[in-house]
Amino acid sequence: MPIEYTVYGLDDDSPDLFGIWQAPSDMDAVSFSVGDDDAPDEDEVVWSVSLPDDPILAQASLNQQLHLMQSNRSAMAQAKETMQILTPRPVEDSVSFSVGDEAESPEMALQRNMARLQGHDVVSFGVNDEEDDWSGTVDNFQKFMTQLFRLMKPSLQTETKIGQVLMAQSVVSLTGDINTTWYRGTTVSHTKLHNKTLSLSMASRTAMLQLVAQITAGATVLAVRFNLPGGQLMALPAAWKYIQDVMKQSKKMALLQRELTKTSNL
């Protein structure tokens, strides 16, 4: 049984959230098209977690995602600090290089994007098309902003499924009141899992607000330090991309550390 972290109400091409939450796939849309009473309405935003029947696996998955969320928030804080002290590179150094198959660092990518925004011609060698696609960065940032407006509804609706069976739904109001519906067959173990699901969705939405604040603050600093024509608005996609890159780098390091720990325990 697959483990899924889905936000219903988002377009299927929306960027994932913190490496955790995904928009519903086409298969989700098909499965809900056959008169499913549990299917969310198109206008609803529902944070949905589908867990396996095995309580140990389910608990481990939620713990891992909560840990990843904490790492993401630390990475965001790190990215904010770096943007505040980033020193522009000389124009002649704006050409970036990447050795072999290794990706460039988030800081190098940010320098390259800022040089581009200053109006300099930037040529990148050894950087794949996805990493060097500024128009794609702008497009994904616009999708993120559309996603943000969808997610920032006054109430937060969260549901937990065990083995694809709906066990609990909670609605958190703007004042923080929580109203939970428990479905038949819910056990104490399921209750604990749903409470963790709710903690994850609430932490994710809080992190979204922090992310927006740090993108805005970072873009303001970058616009001043790089003397951008057009100011802060021009720097918003670059600040967003940089924070995303730092979070991805943090996730890779965490996965590597986990694998090293497993190897050392063998």
C-alpha positions as CSV (number, residue, x, y, z in Angstrom):
1,M,0.0,0.0,0.0
2,P,1.7,3.3,-1.1
3,I,2.2,6.1,1.4
4,E,1.0,9.4,0.0
5,Y,1.0,13.0,1.2
6,T,-1.4,14.8,-1.0
7,V,-3.0,18.3,-1.0
8,Y,-6.3,18.1,-2.9
9,G,-7.4,21.4,-4.4
10,L,-4.1,22.1,-6.2
11,D,-3.3,21.9,-9.9
12,D,-1.5,18.7,-10.9
13,D,1.5,20.8,-12.1
14,S,2.0,22.6,-8.8
15,P,5.5,22.4,-7.3
16,D,5.7,20.0,-4.3
17,L,5.7,21.5,-0.9
18,F,8.9,21.0,1.1
19,G,9.6,17.7,-0.6
20,I,6.6,16.2,1.3
21,W,3.3,17.2,-0.1
22,Q,2.2,16.6,-3.7
23,A,-0.8,17.7,-5.8
24,P,-3.2,14.9,-6.7
25,S,-2.2,12.8,-9.6
26,D,-4.3,11.9,-12.6
27,M,-5.0,8.5,-11.0
28,D,-6.4,10.2,-8.0
29,A,-8.8,12.2,-10.1
30,V,-9.9,9.0,-11.9
31,S,-10.4,7.1,-8.6
32,F,-12.6,9.9,-7.2
33,S,-14.7,10.2,-10.3
34,V,-16.8,7.2,-9.6
35,G,-19.3,8.6,-7.1
36,D,-16.9,8.6,-4.1
37,D,-18.6,10.4,-1.2
38,D,-15.2,10.9,0.4
39,A,-13.8,12.8,-2.5
40,P,-13.0,16.4,-1.8
41,D,-14.9,19.1,-3.8
42,E,-12.8,20.9,-6.4
43,D,-12.8,24.1,-4.4
44,E,-11.7,22.4,-1.2
45,V,-8.2,22.3,0.0
46,V,-7.6,19.1,1.9
47,W,-4.3,17.9,3.4
48,S,-4.6,14.2,3.0
49,V,-2.2,11.5,4.3
50,S,-2.6,7.8,3.2
51,L,-0.7,5.4,5.5
52,P,-0.2,1.6,5.5
53,D,-2.1,-0.8,7.8
54,D,1.2,-1.5,9.6
55,P,1.3,1.0,12.6
56,I,5.1,0.8,12.8
57,L,5.6,1.7,9.2
58,A,2.9,4.4,9.4
59,Q,4.5,5.9,12.5
60,A,8.0,5.8,11.0
61,S,6.8,7.6,7.8
62,L,5.1,10.4,9.8
63,N,8.2,10.8,12.1
64,Q,10.4,11.1,9.0
65,Q,8.3,13.8,7.4
66,L,8.1,15.7,10.6
67,H,11.9,15.6,10.9
68,L,12.2,16.7,7.3
69,M,9.9,19.6,8.0
70,Q,12.1,20.7,10.9
71,S,15.2,20.4,8.6
72,N,13.4,22.5,6.0
73,R,12.7,25.3,8.5
74,S,16.4,25.2,9.5
75,A,17.4,25.4,5.9
76,M,15.1,28.4,5.3
77,A,16.8,30.2,8.2
78,Q,20.2,29.4,6.8
79,A,19.2,30.6,3.4
80,K,17.9,33.9,4.8
81,E,21.2,34.5,6.6
82,T,23.2,33.9,3.5
83,M,21.2,36.2,1.4
84,Q,21.7,39.0,3.9
85,I,25.5,38.8,3.6
86,L,25.9,37.6,0.0
87,T,28.6,39.7,-1.8
88,P,28.1,40.2,-5.5
89,R,30.8,38.6,-7.7
90,P,32.6,40.8,-10.2
91,V,30.9,40.9,-13.6
92,E,33.8,39.0,-15.3
93,D,33.2,36.1,-12.9
94,S,29.6,35.7,-13.7
95,V,30.3,32.8,-16.0
96,S,29.6,29.7,-13.9
97,F,31.2,26.3,-14.2
98,S,30.2,22.9,-13.0
99,V,32.6,20.0,-12.8
100,G,31.4,16.7,-14.4
101,D,28.0,15.6,-13.3
102,E,28.1,17.6,-10.0
103,A,25.5,20.3,-9.6
104,E,26.6,23.8,-8.8
105,S,26.0,25.1,-5.3
106,P,22.9,27.0,-4.4
107,E,25.1,30.1,-3.8
108,M,26.7,29.8,-7.3
109,A,23.2,29.5,-8.9
110,L,22.0,32.5,-7.0
111,Q,25.0,34.6,-8.2
112,R,24.4,33.5,-11.7
113,N,20.7,34.4,-11.6
114,M,21.5,37.8,-10.0
115,A,24.0,38.5,-12.7
116,R,21.4,37.7,-15.3
117,L,18.9,40.1,-13.6
118,Q,21.6,42.8,-13.7
119,G,21.5,42.5,-17.4
120,H,24.8,40.6,-17.9
121,D,25.2,37.8,-20.4
122,V,25.7,34.6,-18.4
123,V,27.0,31.4,-19.9
124,S,27.1,28.2,-17.9
125,F,29.2,25.2,-18.7
126,G,28.4,21.8,-17.3
127,V,25.1,22.9,-15.9
128,N,22.0,21.0,-17.1
129,D,19.1,22.7,-18.8
130,E,16.8,22.4,-15.8
131,E,19.2,24.2,-13.5
132,D,19.9,26.9,-16.0
133,D,16.3,27.6,-17.1
134,W,15.5,31.0,-15.7
135,S,12.1,31.2,-17.5
136,G,11.3,27.9,-15.8
137,T,12.2,29.4,-12.4
138,V,9.9,32.3,-13.0
139,D,7.1,30.0,-14.1
140,N,7.5,27.8,-11.0
141,F,7.6,30.8,-8.8
142,Q,4.3,32.0,-10.3
143,K,2.8,28.5,-9.7
144,F,4.1,28.7,-6.1
145,M,2.3,32.0,-5.6
146,T,-1.0,30.6,-7.1
147,Q,-0.5,27.6,-4.8
148,L,0.0,29.9,-1.8
149,F,-3.3,31.7,-2.3
150,R,-5.1,28.4,-2.5
151,L,-3.5,27.1,0.7
152,M,-3.9,30.2,2.8
153,K,-7.7,29.6,3.4
154,P,-8.9,30.6,6.9
155,S,-9.6,27.0,7.9
156,L,-7.3,24.0,7.6
157,Q,-8.8,20.6,6.7
158,T,-6.7,17.5,7.3
159,E,-7.6,13.8,6.8
160,T,-5.9,10.5,7.6
161,K,-6.5,7.3,5.6
162,I,-5.3,3.9,6.8
163,G,-5.1,1.4,4.0
164,Q,-7.0,3.8,1.8
165,V,-9.9,3.8,4.4
166,L,-10.8,7.2,5.8
167,M,-10.3,7.2,9.6
168,A,-10.4,10.8,10.7
169,Q,-10.9,14.4,9.4
170,S,-10.1,17.6,11.3
171,V,-10.9,21.2,10.6
172,V,-8.8,23.8,12.3
173,S,-10.4,27.3,12.4
174,L,-8.7,30.6,12.2
175,T,-8.8,30.9,16.0
176,G,-7.1,27.5,16.4
177,D,-10.2,25.5,17.4
178,I,-10.1,21.9,16.2
179,N,-13.2,19.9,15.2
180,T,-12.4,16.2,14.5
181,T,-14.7,13.6,13.0
182,W,-13.6,10.0,13.9
183,Y,-14.9,7.3,11.6
184,R,-16.0,3.8,12.5
185,G,-13.1,1.4,13.1
186,T,-10.8,4.1,14.4
187,T,-8.5,2.7,17.1
188,V,-6.2,4.4,19.7
189,S,-3.3,3.8,17.3
190,H,-5.2,5.5,14.5
191,T,-5.9,8.5,16.8
192,K,-2.2,9.0,17.5
193,L,-1.4,8.8,13.8
194,H,-4.1,11.3,12.9
195,N,-2.8,13.7,15.6
196,K,0.7,13.5,13.9
197,T,-0.9,14.0,10.5
198,L,-2.6,17.2,11.9
199,S,0.7,18.4,13.4
200,L,2.5,17.9,10.0
201,S,-0.2,19.8,8.0
202,M,-0.2,22.7,10.6
203,A,3.6,22.8,10.6
204,S,3.6,22.8,6.8
205,R,1.2,25.8,6.5
206,T,3.2,27.7,9.2
207,A,6.3,27.0,7.2
208,M,4.6,28.3,4.1
209,L,4.1,31.7,5.8
210,Q,7.7,31.7,7.0
211,L,8.8,30.9,3.5
212,V,6.9,33.8,2.0
213,A,8.3,36.2,4.6
214,Q,11.9,35.0,3.9
215,I,11.5,35.2,0.2
216,T,10.3,38.8,0.5
217,A,13.0,39.8,3.0
218,G,15.7,38.0,0.9
219,A,14.5,39.7,-2.4
220,T,14.6,43.1,-0.7
221,V,18.2,42.6,0.5
222,L,19.3,41.2,-2.9
223,A,17.8,44.0,-4.8
224,V,19.8,46.5,-2.8
225,R,23.1,44.6,-2.7
226,F,23.0,43.9,-6.4
227,N,21.5,47.3,-7.3
228,L,18.8,45.7,-9.4
229,P,16.9,47.7,-12.0
230,G,13.2,47.1,-11.1
231,G,14.1,46.4,-7.4
232,Q,12.6,43.8,-5.1
233,L,10.0,42.4,-7.6
234,M,12.7,41.3,-10.0
235,A,14.5,39.4,-7.2
236,L,11.6,37.5,-5.9
237,P,12.0,34.4,-8.2
238,A,15.7,34.3,-7.5
239,A,15.2,34.4,-3.8
240,W,12.5,31.7,-4.0
241,K,14.8,29.5,-6.2
242,Y,17.7,29.9,-3.8
243,I,15.7,28.8,-0.8
244,Q,14.3,25.8,-2.7
245,D,17.8,24.8,-3.6
246,V,19.1,25.1,0.0
247,M,16.2,22.9,1.2
248,K,16.9,20.3,-1.5
249,Q,20.6,20.3,-0.6
250,S,19.6,19.9,3.1
251,K,17.4,16.9,2.2
252,K,20.2,15.3,0.2
253,M,22.6,15.7,3.1
254,A,20.0,14.2,5.5
255,L,19.4,11.2,3.3
256,L,23.2,10.7,2.9
257,Q,23.6,10.8,6.7
258,R,20.8,8.3,7.1
259,E,22.4,5.9,4.7
260,L,25.8,6.3,6.4
261,T,24.2,5.6,9.7
262,K,22.5,2.4,8.3
263,T,25.8,1.3,6.9
264,S,27.7,1.8,10.1
265,N,25.1,-0.2,12.0
266,L,25.5,-3.2,9.8
